[in-house]
Amino acid sequence: MFKPRKKKLVKKARKTLAEADLYPPIKTMLEKQGYEVKSEIGAVDVMACRGDEKPLIIELKTTFSLTLIHQAIDRLSMSDQVYVAVFYKTGKAFQKALRANKKLCRRLGIGMITVHPKTKAVDIHLDPGPYTPRKSKVKTTRLLKEFQQRVGDPNTGGQTNRGLITSYRQNALKCLVVLCHHGPLKASDVKALTAVDKARHIMSNNHYGWFERVDRGVYALSPAGLKAVTEYKDAISGLELEAT
């Protein structure tokens, strides 16, 4: 029996997006707003002028890159109205990049545009403008408190969070030293010997696993605490005189 030959399905090659594909929809959008638009003026990808207003400059790239940001920063010497434009993409990675770069552009005073590769829709996510970061009094107060309460400078700038000696850890180490020297003690005695107001709270919460309650209100070192005496020997050396 004759069987018809199956036709091979030929997949259409996906068109590679180019910077030039960004230009027509952006040009159309700007012309609708009354701008005269021209491309490749000197080092500028797109330049638009309207009346006596300052020229509007747009740098094009298919996706976000440090080079794009550098170019936009350079263009700020020519005009305050500078935008970056990239293709819009779906997916979590692009959305994350969009948020991060929008935040960066806002701080630099640069605008941001995306163009949908299929619909050619142009979205202005951010207009250029001066940026004044909003200060957080709570965060500043927290930093100053940590700075003032920390004894000495036990860390190295740039190290990871793991093993950082914070003021909280220093207070826990003070409790550790006292219990190591005196054995099990009431929380009130630990507080008196260390001058750590939150000694009871630190030992009760036992964040580092160094303490164990052996009786009502009485604490001693756990096996992990005994190990920490050696492990944090250097950090303890600057605290021992205060803690004993």
Steps between C-alpha positions, in 0.01 A plus 500: 500500500632838405590722794531870441844634583500708813605854451793604707418781733742780447537725799529861419824643624440739784595849399795633694411830662727791419538849644365637172166327571452725803516818298177502289251458789688752716517748211126462439419550868707818522368647175146459633609722790621770265870421488723507196701179524831405337737210557879468523574864570868495596542241777129509583271214391177704498447872538166679515429873511180693567487878491736667746512197732827328584583217259380156592761224462440124495766229505395164354605147594320170453534432873628662818877525531759702685613643165149640445505671841847641435385644167195660661716657771726649233196648323402688818775747411293587189149506644304433820244305296675165447329161469615142453285268289498118483267226381239381746525134593287260698635292785612555855861574405403800286251630758773486763741681267231756416444584869871516577588717201201726555628564852849569362373732227288693749807566712697613194221724371453292183169397342406147393302369202410148387368386162297181460665303215170371358242770559754786473332656804719764665489533878665783691585354840691801628556862400833675566515718807705592806506233768510560873500173694258485789691462823396236754538632854436151636783344296739783589418468871551122483842544336612760755384282789696201366808719446488643852433168675761292316826463691806569286514405131499116493397453136669552164322725250352298215475167680181295472224506764607159625693539825462878524559635850198719569426680826241228574759228451747694716244517781439126465876443515516702822242269652696206364824617667334554839340156500829345388683660794234463770290202397117503518361837612171677543412728212505799736860418599605469136343839434688654793835352397470587131302827515287349220144614573349230276710212637193301606336554159818394314546181701131413494467545123828312454538615139845345463432186704766591757286493813272262686272558797592267787252638753244772526678819396837322506709451185815310406702438185381235254750277314477747211580782743809323627612458139432868428741606776784369283343586166452868594823534697615805304164677529483420872848637575376855464200433726640295785604790722152649471322169540683350800 
